[in-house]
Amino acid sequence: VLDFSNLEGILAINEINYHSSDDFNTGDWVELYNNTDELLDISNWIFKDENDSHIFTFSENTILSSGEYIVLCSDTSFFTSFFPNVNNFIGNLGFGFSGNGEQLRLFNSEYELVDFVEYDDSAPWPTQPDGNGPTLELIDPINDNSIAENWTFSNGNGSPGQSNN
C-alpha cells in the first residue's frame, strides 16, 4: 500500500487539460513542474491515471532544470496543432483522462509516489475546465495540489510549458 502522507513535492502536477472544448481540442495533457533548486533526472519515472494498466514511462536522459516545466500529451499531433510554439512536451501517453474527474499519479524510478492529484469536475473543484476551453491550473506550484481550493481555471486555453496565469 502506498503512503500518501509523505509526498515530496519535488515534481508537481501543475496544470491539467482533461476535457478540451470542441473548437480547441488539444487532446488531454498534464504539465509537470520541477519544484526544486536542482537538476531533476526523471528517467524511468512513471506517470499513471487511476487505471493501473495506463502507464507512461519517461525515457532515459529526461532531465529538468530547476523551475522547468514539461508537458505530457495524450496525442502530440493534436497538441502541437494548437500549441505550435511549445517545445517542452513529450508523448504519446496512450491514454487520456476522465472528464468526470480521476486520479493522476507520478512515481519515481523506485516506484515511490512523488505526486498525486484526484481532480473532479464539480465543486469545490473549478468546473470551467470541463469542456469549456480553460484548463485546471495550480494557483502556485508550491501549494498542496491535493486540495481543490489550491486550483483555479486558466485564462484562455491554458499555458502549457510555462508558468500558470
C-alpha positions as MATLAB code, in Angstrom:
seq = 'VLDFSNLEGILAINEINYHSSDDFNTGDWVELYNNTDELLDISNWIFKDENDSHIFTFSENTILSSGEYIVLCSDTSFFTSFFPNVNNFIGNLGFGFSGNGEQLRLFNSEYELVDFVEYDDSAPWPTQPDGNGPTLELIDPINDNSIAENWTFSNGNGSPGQSNN';
ca = [
       0.000    0.000    0.000;
       1.355    3.412   -0.947;
       1.768    6.009    1.776;
       0.228    9.254    0.501;
       1.179   11.265    3.609;
       4.809   11.971    2.656;
       4.617   13.452   -0.826;
       7.867   15.185   -1.579;
       6.523   17.808   -3.998;
       9.752   17.708   -5.968;
       7.914   17.356   -9.272;
       4.415   18.795   -9.095;
       1.387   18.138  -11.254;
       0.762   21.793  -12.093;
      -1.802   22.017  -14.928;
      -4.331   19.552  -16.338;
      -6.288   19.589  -19.580;
      -8.835   16.812  -19.177;
     -11.790   17.831  -21.376;
     -10.989   20.181  -24.234;
     -13.592   22.381  -25.835;
     -14.865   21.155  -29.208;
     -13.268   24.092  -31.042;
      -9.824   23.807  -29.342;
      -9.319   20.070  -28.931;
      -5.663   19.644  -27.975;
      -6.215   16.189  -26.541;
      -5.590   15.575  -22.864;
      -2.328   16.759  -21.348;
      -0.746   17.380  -17.987;
       2.049   19.782  -17.082;
       4.697   18.920  -14.505;
       6.906   21.442  -12.701;
      10.358   20.889  -11.150;
       9.790   22.402   -7.728;
      13.425   22.042   -6.609;
      16.606   24.093   -6.836;
      18.371   21.187   -8.560;
      18.531   19.372  -11.876;
      15.997   16.571  -11.657;
      16.627   13.326  -13.540;
      13.212   11.785  -14.178;
      14.492    8.944  -16.366;
      12.321    5.854  -15.907;
       9.789    7.695  -13.759;
       6.197    6.575  -14.271;
       3.007    8.559  -14.838;
      -0.399    6.874  -14.428;
      -4.031    7.821  -14.177;
      -6.309    5.792  -11.887;
      -6.164    2.760  -14.205;
      -3.033    0.802  -13.250;
      -2.688   -0.529  -16.808;
      -2.305    3.065  -18.106;
       1.451    3.533  -17.781;
       3.737    6.135  -19.313;
       7.450    5.712  -18.569;
       9.823    8.630  -19.061;
      12.709    7.832  -21.388;
      16.359    7.757  -20.380;
      18.094   11.138  -20.025;
      14.908   13.066  -19.261;
      16.275   15.857  -17.092;
      14.517   19.007  -15.914;
      16.293   22.118  -14.702;
      15.158   23.905  -11.561;
      11.848   25.647  -12.242;
      11.411   23.893  -15.594;
       8.109   22.564  -16.938;
       7.366   19.526  -19.079;
       4.031   18.638  -20.690;
       2.861   15.039  -21.125;
       0.444   14.779  -24.058;
      -2.046   12.060  -24.846;
      -1.647   12.935  -28.540;
       1.295   15.079  -29.632;
      -0.158   15.818  -33.084;
      -3.363   17.275  -31.586;
      -1.292   19.185  -29.037;
       1.198   20.690  -31.493;
      -1.529   21.720  -33.932;
      -2.903   24.071  -31.264;
       0.351   24.892  -29.429;
       2.992   25.032  -32.210;
       5.340   27.212  -30.132;
       5.505   24.849  -27.151;
       8.504   22.551  -27.447;
       8.927   21.189  -23.904;
       6.458   18.319  -24.306;
       6.591   14.549  -24.640;
       4.052   11.887  -25.535;
       2.104    9.992  -26.697;
       0.718    8.779  -23.396;
      -1.501    6.099  -24.906;
      -4.386    7.117  -22.644;
      -6.479   10.158  -21.778;
      -8.111   11.498  -18.635;
     -11.699   11.241  -17.477;
     -13.931   14.261  -17.992;
     -15.654   13.338  -14.741;
     -12.523   13.583  -12.612;
      -9.962   10.982  -11.643;
      -6.553   10.303  -10.095;
      -3.281   11.300  -11.711;
      -0.155    9.780  -10.158;
       3.569   10.254  -10.578;
       6.138    7.716   -9.350;
       9.920    7.886   -9.303;
      12.094    5.127  -10.773;
      11.939    3.254   -7.430;
       8.120    3.256   -7.744;
       7.750    5.646   -4.815;
       4.842    8.062   -5.111;
       6.105   11.584   -5.835;
       2.829   13.392   -6.574;
      -0.885   12.636   -6.640;
      -3.939   14.649   -7.683;
      -7.527   13.478   -7.629;
      -9.350   16.217   -9.523;
     -13.080   16.488  -10.102;
     -15.368   18.364  -12.466;
     -17.675   19.556   -9.699;
     -17.330   21.938   -6.741;
     -15.183   22.561   -4.795;
     -13.019   21.965   -7.918;
     -13.289   24.628  -10.629;
     -15.916   23.481  -13.159;
     -14.911   25.735  -16.084;
     -12.242   23.288  -17.404;
     -14.905   20.650  -18.120;
     -15.321   21.093  -21.895;
     -15.368   24.894  -21.949;
     -11.772   25.638  -23.003;
      -9.879   26.541  -19.810;
      -7.517   24.112  -18.128;
      -7.268   23.247  -14.462;
      -4.208   25.024  -13.064;
      -2.493   25.146   -9.718;
      -2.584   28.681   -8.282;
       1.024   28.337   -7.080;
       3.258   25.309   -7.810;
       4.367   25.178   -4.167;
       0.758   24.731   -2.985;
      -0.559   21.326   -1.946;
      -2.131   20.186   -5.210;
      -4.336   17.606   -3.482;
      -6.565   20.417   -2.157;
      -9.259   21.662   -4.564;
      -9.083   25.251   -3.286;
      -5.455   25.476   -4.471;
      -6.613   25.125   -8.090;
      -8.293   27.572  -10.448;
      -9.158   27.662  -14.139;
      -6.871   29.149  -16.758;
      -7.383   32.204  -18.885;
      -7.998   31.048  -22.440;
      -6.880   27.510  -23.236;
      -4.113   27.160  -20.675;
      -0.406   27.841  -20.562;
       1.326   24.523  -21.273;
       5.060   24.504  -20.685;
       5.199   27.805  -18.817;
       4.026   29.411  -15.584;
       0.297   29.477  -14.983;
      -1.758   32.614  -15.499;
];
